[in-house]
C-alpha cells in the first residue's frame, strides 16, 4: 500500500492513487469508476461542486462513478425513434400505465401540481404535512402498478429488492405493500447520490455509491433484481452507477426490473441501449412506470410534467430505524 493511504481510513478523492480508478466503456463513451482500497473510503467533501445540493448522504463513500458528459444529450426533449409507437412498448418491456388508464394520467397531473409548488417554494420540502400528500401519491402509484401490471404480463419478471437510498427505502416498501418500518430480509441497500465534481463541467454528472452491507453484494450476482424508485429512469445515473460499481466488484445481476412513478422516454431508451450492450453485460430489463415525461432540464430534473426532488420530499417517511 502506498504512503498516501497508509495513515488514514479515508482518502480525499483527489489523492487516490491512479490504480484505483478504472476506465469503462459506457454507451460509446469512456467513463471512470474510482473505488476505495480495501479498508478505506473516499472522502468527496472537497470534490463536490455544490455541497448544498448533496442532501442527506455521507461524504465518505465506496465508489465515485464519473459519467462526465455521457448523459448530457439526455437533457432537453426526447428526440429518439425507439419509443415512437406506444402500442409496441409492452413488447419491448416498457409498461407505462398513463397510456392506458385515466386514473394513472390523473396521478401524474397531481404529482406535477405538487412538484411545481415545491419548485416555487422550496421551504415546502421541510413541511411534513405537505410532503405527506406527495407520499400518498407515491403510495397510490405503486398500488396501481400492482393492480394493472398483470394486464400486461402473466407472471411479471421480478427480483430481489435493491433500494437506492434514501427515497428507495420508502418506495421499496410502498412497492411491496408493507409497513414503512418493515425490515425486509432480502433487501439490498445501496447509498447513491447524484452530484457534480468541481473539476468537471457543471453539467457533467457523477454519482457516489456505498454499500450498506458489502458482504451481501455477491448474493445478487447473476440474479434478477427489482429497483423501486420514484423516478427511474430519468437520466438513469443512480441505477447505472450502482451497476457500474457492482461490476467493479465482479457482480452483475441477470435482469433489472424498474418500478417507478415516473420515467423519461430518453432515460428508458438510454438504459435499454446500455444494458443490452456487450461491454455492459447484456442485462435483461423491464420498465414499469405510472407515467412518463419527454423533457428534462439541464440539471436532469423532469419538467412538463415535473416531479421536483422526490428523495428530499420522501425523506420524512423513512423507516424509523434508518440512520444516514
N, C-alpha and C positions, 0 to 999 in steps of 0.2 A: 504494500500500500504506500502511496506517495506521501511525502511530508505534508503536502497540502491538506490532507484529510486525516492525519494521524491524531490530532488533538481535539476533535470536536465530533459530536454526534449529528451535527447539522452543517451543511455546506451552503454558502451563498451560491446561487445559481451560476454567477459569473466566474466562480473559481473552480468549478467542477472539471477535472481532467478530461481531455478530449475523448479518451477511450470509453467514456460512459455515455457518449452521445452517438446514436445510430441514425444514418440517413435511410429513409424508407420511400419506396415508390408508392404514390398515392394518387390515383386518378390522373396519371400523366405528369404530376408534379413530384418534386422531391421534398418531403417534409422531414422533420427530425424529432426523435424522442430521446430525451435525456433522463436516465434512470439513476436513482441514488445507489451508490455502492452498498453492499450488504452491511446492515447495522447503522446506516446513515439515512438522513432525509435531506431534501433540497429546500433551502430557505429562499422563497421568491419575494420576500417583502421589499427588497431593494430593486427588484427587476420589474415589478408590475407598474404599468403606466399610471393607473388611476386607482389608488387604494380605496377611495370612497365607493367604487363600483365592485369591490371584491367582498360581497356580502357573506358573512356567516361561516366562512370556511377557513381552516388553518392555513398559515403561510408555509408550514413545513410539510412537504409533500413527497410522494414516492417517485412521480414522473412528471415531466413537463413535455407536453406534445406541442411543438411549434409548427402550426399549419402554414405560417406565412400568409401568402396571398392565395393559397389553394382554394379558398372558398369565396373569394371576393366576387367572382362572377355570379354568385347566388343572390347577391343584393339586387334590389330592383324588382321588376316584374317578370314573371316566368316567360321564357321565350322558346321553350323546347317543343318537341313534337311527340314524345313518347306518350304523353297523357292527354292527347287531343280529344280522344273519344272516350268519355266516361263509361260508356256501355262495356268497354273492353277491360276496364280496370280490375274487376274481380278476377278475371282470368290471368291478370298479371300479378296477382297477390296484393291488390290495393282495394281496400273497402272503406268508403267514405259515406257515412250514414246520411249526411245532409243532402246527398244526391238523390235520396230515395224517400226520406221521412220528414214531414213538416216539423215535427217536434225537435228533431235534430237541427234543422235550419234555424228554428227559433232560439234554441240554446246557444248557437253560435252568435246570433244577434245580441243575446243577453250578455254574453261574455264581452263582446265588443263594447257594449254600453258601459259596463263596469270598468273595463280596461281604460277607456277614454277618460273616465272620471279620475282614475288614478294617475294617468299621464298628465292631466291638467292640474291635479292637486296631489303631489307625491306624498304628502303627510298622511294620506289615507292608507298607505301601506302599514302605518302604525295603529290604525283603528281596527281592532279585532272584530267589532260588530260589523263593520263594512266588509272586511275580508271574509267574514262568515258567509256572506252572500256568494262570494267567489268560490268558497269551499263547497257550498251547496250545489252550485252549478257543476263543479267537477264531479261531485257525488252522483248527480243526475246523469251526467255524460257517461260515466263508467257503467251506470245501470243500463243505459241504452245499448252500450256495446254488448253487455251480457244478454240483453233481450233480443237484439237483432242480428248478431253475428251468425247464429245458427241458420238464418235465412240464406246465407251465402256459402257457408261451408258446413259440411257434415263432419263434425268432429274437428273443429278448428285446431290448427297446429298451435301448441302452447309449450312452454318450457319452464325451467326453474326461474323464479323471480329474481331479477337483478335490479336493485334500487339505486338510482343515481341520486345521492344526497345533495341538497336537503329535500326538495319537493318530492323526489321519488319515493321517500319513505311514506309520505302521505298518500300519493297516488297508487302505490302498490297495494295499500290496504283498502283503498276505495275500489280498486280493480278486483280484488279478491273478496270484497264484501265482508270484511272482518272489522273488528273494533280498531279505532285509531291507535290504541295502545297494545295491540296484539303483537306477540313475539312469534314471528314466522320461522319455523325451524330451518327451512332450506333456503332462506333469503340470503343472497349475496349482496353485501352493501359496499358501494363504491362512492368515494367522495370525489366529485368533479366540480371544477369551477372554470368557466369560460372567461377569459380576460384578454389583455393586450400587453405586450412587452415594451418597455421603454425604448429599446434599441431597434424595434421594428417600425414599419409604417403604422400610423394609428388605426388603419382599417385591418391590419393583419391580425389573425386570431391565434391565440394559444389557449390550451386547456391544461390545467393541473389535474392529476389523478393520484388518489391514495386508496389503499386497500384497508378496510376495517379489520379484516381477518385474512391476511395474505395466504395462510395455510389452506384456506378453503377455495382459493382460486382454481387450483387444479381440478376441482370437482365439476367445473363447467366445461372442461376440455372435451371437445367432440360431442357436446350435448346441446340440445335446444334450450334457449333462454327466452324469457319474456321481459321486456323493459316497458314498464308503465310510467309514462311521464306526461305532464300536461301538454307540452308542445314538443312533438317528436315525430318526424324531423322538422326542425326549422332550418338551421344551417347543418344540422346533424353533427355539430362539432363535439358535443359531450359524448354521445354514443360512439362516434368514430374514434375519439381519443381513448375511451375505455377499451375498445377493441385493439387499437394500436398498442396501448400499454400492456394489455393481456398477451398479445402476440410477442412483445419483447421478452415475455417470460415463458414463451413456448406454449401458450394456451390459446385455443381458438374454438369458440362454440361452433356447432354444426349448423345451427339455424337461429335466426333472430326474429322474434315477434315484437312488433311495436303496438302498444295500446295507448292511444293518446286522445285528448280532447281536440287538439288542433294539429295540423301539419301544413307544410307548404308543398306545392307541386314541384318546385325546383329542388327542395330537400329530398323528396321521395325519389325523384329521378337520379339525383346525385348519389344517394345511398345505394340504390339498386345497382348503379354502374360500378361503384367502388366494391361492394360486397361480392359481386359476381366476377370481379377481375382475378386473374391468375395470381398477381402479386399479393392480393389481399386474402386469398384463400378460398374463394368461391363459397361464401356463406349464404345459405338459403334465407329469404326474407319474406315476411308478411307484414303489411302495413294496415292497421285498423284504426280509423280515426272518426270522430264525430263530425268534424268539419275540416275545411281546407282553405288556404289562402294562396294567392299567386304573387303577393308582394311583400318584400322585406326591405326595411330601410338599411342605411349604410352601417348601422350598429347591429344588424341581424335580428331585429325585432319585427314581429308581424305587424303590418298595417293593412287596414281595409280587408277583412276585419282585424282588429287589434286584440292582443292578449296581455300587453304590458309584461311585467316581470312576475310570472306565476310563482316562482320559487319564493320570492320575497313576500308575496301575499299569503301563500300557504304555510309559511313558517310558523304561524300562530297555532297550527293544528298538528304539529309534530308529536310523536309519541312522548308521553311524559318522562319516559326513561332515556330519551335521546340526550346525548352530550356531544357538543361540537368537537 
